[in-house]
Amino acid sequence: MESDCHSIDRVEVRSTGTGRRQAANRVDDADLLRAARECVLANGVRRTTLTEVARTAGVSRMTLYRRFPDVGSMVTTLVTVEFGEVLEKAHRAAGTGDARTRLVNGMVRGIRLLHEAPLLQRVLDTDAELLLPYLVERLGSTQIAADGFLREFLKAGHADGSIRPGDVAVQARSLLLLTQSFVISAGPASQDLDLDALTDELALLLDGALRPEGALQPRSPA
């Protein structure tokens, strides 16, 4: 069963009724991304071609090429869209309470959604090397979006006193470095341990790292 964390659901490609492909100006980018997602889930990134995506979407290869020059740009757009949906769900899951509590809740929920994300898990299973540049060379758009998510809650936590004082940019980047390992390395790390137990422990680590000096510690999860 697919997770609800992705924003582009699979849809049936409609025929024109004449056996011809859809006109270019009648095809939305969302239709093309749905087709790309279907192909990547079936074959992985490296084995997905523009020709296959175009055929799945019911458009010509040239129509697809005008929107996305290569598979890489299409997959990048697809991942960015779906990650944005994860951040929205994580934001809603933050709930109520002080900013530290909401940040911890939102981060843990977001990580668990990513553990269930079919597209990301497919990339990790078959094309994990494609993520290497974003770990050793530069930050990607999804990491920058996550950094912005963290900064929002950190600023609120400084304002309400629930998060210890510090440089927001440094704190956000440190949290990003910590938590992305719980996404990228979750598979091998949970081969002999329960994944939920690991994310429960992460919640305690995050709360402890952000708690102001002298604040009461929360109880450990039951």
N, C-alpha and C positions, 0 to 999 in steps of 0.2 A: 504493500500500500504506500502510495506516495505521500510525502509530508505536505502540510498546508503552508509551508514556508515560502513557496515560490509564487510569484505574482503573475506569471505567464502560463496559463493552463493550456493543456493540449486541446486542440480543436480540430474538427474535421475540415479539410480544405474543400471548398465548394467548387463544383464544376461549372463551367459556363453553359453547359448543355449542348455545346456544338463541338466538343472535343478540342477546342482551342484553349490556350493558356489565358489567364486573366490579363487584362490590360494593365500596363505599368502604373498608370495613375489611379487604379482601383485597388492597389495592394498597399496595405499599411505596413509599417515597419514591424508592428506587433505580430502580423501574420508571418513575416519572414523569420522573426525571432522564435516563434512557436515551432516552425519547421526546423530551425537550427537546433533548438533544444531537443526535439525528437531525435534528430540524427546523432547528436553528441551522446545522448543517453544510450542510444543503440550501439554506437560504434566507437565512442571516444573522440577526443579532439583531433588527433593526428590522422585518423582514418576517415574523418568527415571531409567531404569536398563540396565546393560551391555547386557543382553539377547536381550532386545528390540533394542538397538543400533546396535548390531551385525546383527540382522535380517534385520534392515533397510539398513545397509551397504552391506548386502549380503555376510557376512563372518561368520566364526565360532566364538563362544564365546572365545575359546582359542586363536585364532588369535588376537582378540581384547584385551584380557587380557595381551598378551605379549607386546602390545604397551602401554596400559593404565591399570594399576592394579585395578582401581575403577572409578566410575562415577565422583568423586570429582576431580581426577587428570585430567580427560578428560575435564571437564568443566573449570578448571583453565587454561588449555592450550588454550581452545577455547576463553575464555574471554581475555587472554593475547594477542592472535593473533588479535582479533577484536579491542581491545583497541589500539594496535600498529597502526592499520589502521586509527583509529580516530586521533591519534597524527600526523600521516603523513598528513592527510587532514587539520588539524588545522594549521600545519606548513605552508602548501601552502596557506591557507586562511589569514595568517598573513600579506601578501601583502608587500607594500613598506613603506618607511618613517623611522622615527627613531625607535630605539629598543623598546621604551616604547609603541609606537603606535602599532608596530607589535605584541608585547607580549599581549596587551589588546585584539587586534583583534583575535589573535590565541586562547587565552583562552576562549573568549566568543563563538567563532565558535565551539571549541571543546566541550564545555558544551552543546550547542544546538544540536550537533550531538549525544551526549550521551542521551539527552532527547528523541531522535528519534530512539535510538538503540533498536531493538526488543528484543535481548537477555538480555540486562541489565534490560529493563523494565519488562520482564517476571520474572527475578529473584527478582526484587523489589516487584512485585505484589504477588508472591507466595512463595518466599523463602528468604525474606529480612533478616531473622536472620542469614543466612549464611555469611552476610557481617559484622556482629558484631565484630568478632575477629580483622578485619582490621580497626576498629574504636576505639577499646579499648585495644587491646593487642599488635599488631605489624602492620607494614606497609606491604602491599602486593606488588607483582611485578608490578601491574599497577600503584600503587601510587609512587613507586620508579621511574618508567619510566616517570610519570608526573613531578616528582621532577627534573629529568634530563632535561626535556623540559623547565621548568621554569629557571633553572640555566643558560642554554644556552643564553636565551634572557636577563637575568639579567646581565650577564657578558658583553654582547654587549652594554647594556644600560649604564653600568658604563664607558665603553670605549668611547661611543659617547656623554656622558654627559646628556642623556635624562632620566636616572633613578638616583634617589638620592643615594649618597654613603651609603654603609652598607655591612654587612656580607652576602655574596651571599647565603650561606647555610641557614642562619636564615631567610632571606627574602623569599627564595624559599619555605621553610617549612611553613612559615606563610601564603603565598599565597595558598599553597596546602590545609591547614586547612580551609581557608576561602571558597575556591571555591568548595571543595568536598561537602559541605552542599547544594550547588546549584544543585548538581547532586542527592545526596541521598534523600534529603528532598523536591525535586521539586514538587512531586505529591501533598502532603498535603499543601505545601506553596502556590500552584497556584490554589487551589480549589475556592478561591474567588478573585483571582487576575490574570491578564494576565501574562503568563509565559515570553513572549517576553519583557514585560515592566520590569519584574524583572531582566532579563539578561541585558537590556539596563542600568538599574540602577547599576548593577554590573560593567559594563564597566566604569561608572563614578567613582565608588568607587575604582576600580583598578588604574585608571589613577591618581586619587587624591592621593592615597597612595604611588605611585611610583614617582610622579612628583618632581623634585628638587625644593628647596625653591626658590621662585621668578619667576618660570616659569609660562607662561600664561596658564590659565585654558581653556579647550575646552568648546564649547557650548553644552548645554543639547540636547539630541536627540529630534527631532521634534515630 
